[in-house]
Amino acid sequence: MYKSISLFSICLVLFYTAVNAAGISIDQLSRINSFAIIDSEGEQYIAATDRGLFHSDDHGHTWVSYPGLELPATLVTTTPQGTVYAFVVTKGLLQLNLKTNQWQQVSNEFGSQFLRQLSTTSWTPSRLVGLNQYGKFIVSDNYGSDWNRIEGPYKASNDEEKRGRELYREKCLACHGKDGNGENYSVESLTNKDYIMAAALDASAHAWHRTDEALEKLILEGSTRTARMAAWKNAGISESDAHDLVSYIKSLWTQRELECQGPRHMQCMQ
């Protein structure tokens, strides 16, 4: 999967009716993004493909899809303890119940991120380290239920950031995601070319291409591109509130984004 991936190009197919109990051959599988072998009552292969998760019980000759998961799958992996994880876009991180052969959701608070790789160790199985499509590490210390930047959980450094974070949680989190990681993918966002997702506000997207003044103006006056980004000045957000929100948003960036903010971003991208 590429860094600046467009999930529309993954050729999302929701019906894929050709995949039934009889299965399909390996030549009929769409692009395989990840692969794992598990030993559960016989050797089983699992493939994460552009059209979902598939399994094979005959050493890869015949493949059957997992029902309800006919969506882009970016990862499947096994841990040293034998736990099987997968990442399916719109579904999030899943874990396979080896007794029932059913997938169970672990977490779906990744925003616009998706996992490309996932790893852990035998001595700290509760700690999972993931690599997202932007080449950034994210970490969970509770078997994948909650995720943070590898730098650790966010900690406000001043009163402006604290006020901004509280405002963000109240007004912005529902659309822009936990700690600014963006809107979760949905079937509509993958299939409707006119759908505009709520952007990530952390370092992964382009919020840092705007100046403080431009960000504050966008908060107060809204966006002309989509009615979803309303003019918050009409909902009680003051100029001081907008300033605090921008302070919090900037606390989610790295030093590179802070130094390259605004018009300087073009030089930093060369």
N, C-alpha and C positions, 0 to 999 in steps of 0.2 A: 504494500500500500504506500502511496506517495505522500510526502509531507503536506502538500497543498491539495489534498484529495478532494474531488467532487464526487459525492456519493451517488449523484445521478448517473455517473459514468459506469457504475457497477452493474448496470442493467438489472435493476431490481425486478424480480418476478414473484408476485404473491401467489399465483395459482399453481404453477409448476405441476400440473396434474399428471404428467407422464411418470412421475415418481410415485410408485405404489408399492405394494408388498413384494412385487416381483423384482423391484429395483432396476437400476440402470448400470451400464458398464462404465468403467473409468473414463473412457473416451467421451462419454456424455456429460461428465461433471464439468461445471463451470470452473473458472480459475480457482485453484487451491491456494489459500493464503497461509494456512497452518495445518499441522498434521500431528497426530499422536496415536500411540498404540497402548491399549490397556489390556490387562490380563484379568478378566472377570468371567469365570465359567467358560473359558476358552478365549483365545486371542481375538481382539476386536480392534479394527482400525476406525479412527474418527477423523474426518476432514472438515475444516472450516473453509467454506467457499463463498464466492460472491453471491450465491443463491441459497445460502443457509448451511446448516450442519448436516452431515451425512455420516452413516456408519456402515461398515462392511464386516461380515462375519466369515468371509471366505478369502482372506488375505488380499483384499483389494480388487477382486474381480467384479463383484456386484455391490452396488451402493444403494442404500435406502435413506430417505430424508427423515429427520425428526419432525413430526407433525407440529405445526404452529411456529416453526422457526425458519421459514422460508424467506429469510432476510439476510442481508450481508453479514457474514461472520468473519471476523478478523483474526481470531485466535482460538486455539485449543491446545491445552497443555496438561501434563500430569506432574504432580509434586513427588518428592521422595517418599511421602507417606501413601501415595497412590490416589490422592484426591485429583479429580479431573475437573478443570475449569475451562470455560469458553467465554468468548465475548461476542455478542450478537447485537448489531446496531438496532436501537430502539428498545432492546431488552436488557442491555447492560451485561454485567458479569454474572455468569451462571455456573452452577455446580451440578455435576451428574450424580444422581443417586444410583449407585451400582446395583442395588437390589431390585429397583423398579425400572431401571433404564430410563428414568425421567429426569429432565433438567429442572432445577429449582433456582429461582432468582436470588442472588446474594446481595447485589447493589445495582441501582440504576440512577445514581446521582453523579454521572460523569460529565454532564453538560454536553458540549460539542466535542469532547474528547472520545476517543476509543482506544482500546489497548491493542498493541501490536505484539508485545511480549510480556510474559509474566513469569516470575521466578520466586523461589523460597528455598529454605534449607531444612535439613532434618532436625536441627537443634532449636530452631525458632519457627515452627510451622505456622504460627499465628501471624507472622510478619510476611506480607507479600509486597514485592516490588514490581511495579508495572512500568512499561515504556509506552508512551502514547504516540500518536501519529506525528507530533511535533518534535519527537526526539527528546522529550522531557520525562524524567522519572517522577512517578507518584507512588506513595507508600501507604499501606494499611497495616495496622498493628492488631487488628481483630478479625483475621481471616477474610478480609475483603469487604466487610460491612461498611466501613468508613475510610475515606481516602484523604490524604493531605499531600502537599508539596514535599519533596524530599528534605527541604529546609526545616520542615516541621509545621505544626499548626500555626495559623496566623495569630500574631500578637500585635495589638495596636501600640504604637510608640508615643502617641500624644493625644490630647483631648479632641482635636479635629478628626483624627482617624477614628476614635471611639464613637464620636457622634455620627460620623459618616457611615460607620459599619452598622449602627443601629438603624439609621435611615435606610440603608441598603437592604437590610433584612426585612424591613417593613414594606418598602415600596418597590424594590428592584429584584429581589431574589427569585420570585416566582417565574420571571421571564429570563433573567440573565444568569441564573444558576448560583450554586454555592461558591462563595469566594470568587465570583466573576468568571466561572468556567463555561458560561454560555448555556443556551437552551438545549435541552435534550432533543435528540433526533426523534422524529415521529414518522409514521407512514406518510402523512400529508407532506411533511417537509422533504421527504425523499421522492415523492411522486408528483407534487405540484410545482411546476417550474416558476410560478409566480409567488410562491410562498417565501416570505422574508423571515429568516430566523433571527431571534434576539441574539445579538453578537456577544461573544466572550469579551469581557472587559479586562481580563488579566493579560499577561505578556504574550499569550498565544495568538491573539488576533491583532486588530489595528487601532485599538483605542489610543495607543501611545503615538499614533501619527497625528493626533490633534493636540492643539495647545490647551492649557487649562481653560482659557477663555472660551474656546470652541466647545469643549466638553460641557462647561457650565451652561452655555447657551443652548446646547442640545437638550440638556436636562430640563431647562426652564421653558423652552419654546417648542420642544418636540421635533419630530422628523417629518419632512415632506414626503418621504418614501413610503412610510407605513403609518397607519393610524394607531398601530399597537404601541408606538413610542409617542405617548401623549405629551402635551405641554404641561409639565408638572407644576408650573407656576399657577395654573388654574385649579390645582388640587392642594394648595397650601404650602408648597415648597418655596422657600424664600431664597434670595441670592446667597445668604449665609449658609443655608442648608445645602445648596448646590456646591458651594465651595467645600464644605465638609465631605460631601459625597465624592468629589474629585480627589480629595486628600486620601480617602479610603481606597479608591480605585488605584491611585498611583502607588499605594503601599503594596499592591499585588504584583507590581512590576519588578524586574531585576535592575541592577545598575545600568545595564546596557540600554534598556528602554527609557530610563530616566534621563540618561545623557543624550539620547537620540530623539527625544520627544519633539513633536511638531515638525516644522520645516526641515529639521536636521535628519529626519528619518530616511530620506532618500540617500544621503551620503552613507549612512550606516548600512544600507541594504546593498551597496555596491560590492 
